[in-house]
């Protein structure tokens, strides 16, 4: 299940993000800003309840979130760049971390770290990773969450490859995929084309 964003602000910012001339500072800022805009839509189905409040003028009906328990789970390291954007609209969210890296010979994910909050069965869980390439890391991260009881999981990425969408949808058909763009394909090394390069390297200035 794919939700593709066509909002002009997201598409404009994504174009600047892709540019190889974009500085590391601006790249980080754009990842945060796009994540915030995507999070606005990804939280659209959160349930509300009616409450009564008192304004400076009189009693009034209002709305509040029925259950504000949200868990953000960035896939290390690049997913860290998306956390602040989501925290800006979900300031009370809990944050877990899953460390995965891709074996460059096999393109298979290798797990090296996992720290997930307790009691996530009823929480809205958001897996964060800028790039959905082969889908291996996304599938492994979601398996970790499901093994801990998570039932409401959404996957947010900036750019997805068709191969990754197919793999993730096949493995976890109940998980919504939110993406700002679907690119052409993967190259022989498993990188997205045209993509934006290595998101982690550009976020953390390691190139």
C-alpha positions as CSV (number, residue, x, y, z in Angstrom):
1,X,0.0,0.0,0.0
2,X,1.7,3.1,-1.3
3,X,1.0,6.8,-0.4
4,X,2.9,9.0,-2.8
5,X,3.2,12.7,-2.0
6,X,2.7,15.2,-4.9
7,X,2.5,18.4,-2.7
8,X,4.4,21.3,-4.4
9,X,6.5,22.1,-1.3
10,X,7.6,18.5,-0.9
11,X,8.5,18.2,-4.6
12,X,10.4,21.5,-4.6
13,X,12.4,20.6,-1.5
14,X,13.1,17.1,-2.9
15,X,14.6,18.6,-6.0
16,X,17.0,20.7,-4.0
17,X,17.8,17.7,-1.8
18,X,18.8,15.6,-4.8
19,X,21.2,18.2,-6.2
20,X,24.8,17.2,-5.7
21,X,25.7,20.8,-5.0
22,X,23.5,21.0,-1.9
23,X,25.5,21.5,1.3
24,X,25.4,19.1,4.2
25,X,23.8,21.7,6.3
26,X,21.0,22.4,3.8
27,X,20.6,18.7,3.2
28,X,19.9,18.0,6.9
29,X,17.4,20.9,7.0
30,X,15.6,19.6,4.0
31,X,15.3,16.1,5.2
32,X,13.8,17.4,8.5
33,X,11.4,19.7,6.6
34,X,10.2,17.0,4.2
35,X,9.7,14.6,7.0
36,X,7.5,17.1,8.9
37,X,5.4,17.6,5.8
38,X,5.1,13.9,5.2
39,X,4.3,13.2,8.9
40,X,1.3,15.6,8.6
41,X,-0.3,13.2,6.2
42,X,0.9,10.0,7.8
43,X,-0.9,11.0,11.0
44,X,-4.2,11.8,9.3
45,X,-5.9,8.7,10.6
46,X,-5.1,9.2,14.2
47,X,-8.3,9.0,16.2
48,X,-9.8,12.0,18.0
49,X,-12.2,12.2,20.9
50,X,-14.5,15.1,22.0
51,X,-13.6,17.1,25.1
52,X,-14.9,20.2,26.8
53,X,-12.6,23.1,27.4
54,X,-13.0,26.7,28.7
55,X,-11.8,29.5,26.5
56,X,-11.3,33.0,27.9
57,X,-14.8,33.6,26.7
58,X,-16.9,30.5,27.5
59,X,-17.1,26.7,27.6
60,X,-16.5,25.1,24.2
61,X,-16.3,21.7,22.5
62,X,-12.8,20.7,21.2
63,X,-10.9,17.6,20.0
64,X,-7.9,15.8,21.3
65,X,-6.0,12.7,20.2
66,X,-7.7,9.5,21.6
67,X,-4.3,7.9,22.0
68,X,-1.2,9.9,21.5
69,X,1.2,7.0,22.0
70,X,3.5,7.1,19.0
71,X,6.9,5.4,18.5
72,X,9.5,6.6,16.0
73,X,11.9,4.0,14.8
74,X,14.7,5.4,12.6
75,X,16.9,2.8,10.8
76,X,20.5,3.8,11.6
77,X,22.1,5.8,10.5
78,X,20.3,7.8,7.8
79,X,16.9,7.5,9.5
80,X,18.1,9.7,12.3
81,X,17.8,12.6,9.9
82,X,14.0,12.2,9.8
83,X,13.4,12.0,13.6
84,X,13.3,15.7,14.4
85,X,10.8,16.4,11.6
86,X,8.4,13.9,13.1
87,X,9.1,15.0,16.7
88,X,8.1,18.6,15.7
89,X,4.5,17.3,15.2
90,X,4.6,14.4,17.7
91,X,6.6,15.9,20.5
92,X,5.7,13.2,23.0
93,X,6.6,10.3,20.8
94,X,8.9,7.6,22.1
95,X,12.0,6.9,20.0
96,X,13.6,3.5,19.3
97,X,16.6,2.7,17.1
98,X,17.3,-0.2,14.8
99,X,20.8,-0.5,13.4
100,X,21.1,-2.2,10.0
101,X,23.7,-2.0,7.3
102,X,23.7,-3.5,3.9
103,X,26.3,-6.1,2.9
104,X,27.6,-4.6,-0.4
105,X,28.3,-8.0,-1.9
106,X,24.9,-9.5,-1.3
107,X,22.8,-6.4,-0.6
108,X,21.3,-8.2,2.4
109,X,20.8,-6.3,5.7
110,X,23.0,-7.1,8.6
111,X,21.6,-6.2,12.1
112,X,24.0,-4.7,14.7
113,X,21.7,-2.9,17.1
114,X,18.1,-2.9,18.3
115,X,16.6,-0.8,21.1
116,X,12.8,-0.6,20.9
117,X,10.6,0.9,23.7
118,X,8.4,-1.6,25.7
119,X,4.6,-1.9,25.3
120,X,4.2,-1.0,21.6
121,X,1.3,-3.2,20.8
122,X,-1.2,-0.3,20.7
123,X,1.2,2.4,19.6
124,X,1.4,4.0,16.2
125,X,4.8,3.0,15.0
126,X,6.6,5.0,12.3
127,X,9.7,3.4,10.7
128,X,12.0,6.1,9.2
129,X,14.6,5.7,6.5
130,X,15.2,8.2,3.7
131,X,15.8,5.5,1.0
132,X,13.8,2.4,0.2
133,X,16.1,0.6,-2.1
134,X,16.1,-3.2,-2.1
135,X,13.7,-3.3,0.8
136,X,15.8,-5.6,2.9
137,X,16.4,-3.2,5.8
138,X,12.8,-2.1,5.9
139,X,11.6,-5.7,6.0
140,X,14.0,-6.6,8.7
141,X,13.2,-3.5,10.8
142,X,9.4,-4.2,10.6
143,X,10.0,-7.8,11.5
144,X,11.7,-6.6,14.7
145,X,8.7,-4.4,15.6
146,X,6.2,-7.1,14.9
147,X,8.2,-9.6,17.0
148,X,7.7,-7.1,19.9
149,X,3.9,-6.9,19.3
150,X,3.6,-3.9,17.1
151,X,0.4,-3.9,15.0
152,X,0.1,-0.4,13.7
153,X,3.2,0.3,11.5
154,X,3.9,2.8,8.8
155,X,7.0,3.2,6.8
156,X,8.2,6.6,5.8
157,X,10.9,7.2,3.2
158,X,11.8,10.1,0.9
159,X,12.7,8.1,-2.2
160,X,11.7,4.6,-3.1
161,X,12.7,2.2,-5.9
162,X,10.0,0.0,-7.5
163,X,12.0,-3.0,-6.4
164,X,11.9,-2.0,-2.8
165,X,8.2,-1.2,-2.9
166,X,7.5,-4.7,-4.4
167,X,9.6,-6.4,-1.8
168,X,8.2,-4.6,1.2
169,X,4.6,-4.9,0.0
170,X,5.1,-8.6,-0.5
171,X,6.7,-9.2,2.9
172,X,4.4,-6.8,4.9
173,X,1.3,-6.1,2.9
174,X,-0.4,-4.6,6.0
175,X,2.2,-1.7,6.2
176,X,1.5,1.5,4.5
177,X,4.5,3.0,2.6
178,X,4.8,6.8,2.5
179,X,7.2,8.2,-0.1
180,X,7.9,11.6,-1.7
181,X,9.1,10.0,-5.0
182,X,9.3,6.7,-6.7
183,X,12.5,6.6,-8.9
184,X,13.4,4.6,-12.0
185,X,15.3,1.5,-10.7
186,X,18.3,0.2,-8.8
187,X,21.8,0.0,-10.3
188,X,24.0,-3.1,-10.1
189,X,25.2,-2.0,-6.6
190,X,21.6,-1.7,-5.3
191,X,21.6,2.2,-5.3
192,X,18.5,4.1,-6.4
193,X,18.6,5.9,-9.8
194,X,18.5,8.8,-10.1
195,X,18.3,8.9,-6.3
196,X,20.4,11.4,-4.3
197,X,23.5,9.3,-3.5
198,X,24.1,7.9,0.0
199,X,21.7,9.7,2.3
200,X,23.8,8.9,5.4
201,X,27.0,10.2,3.9
202,X,25.3,13.4,2.9
203,X,23.5,13.9,6.3
204,X,26.7,13.3,8.3
205,X,29.3,14.8,6.0
206,X,31.2,11.6,5.6
207,X,31.9,12.2,1.9
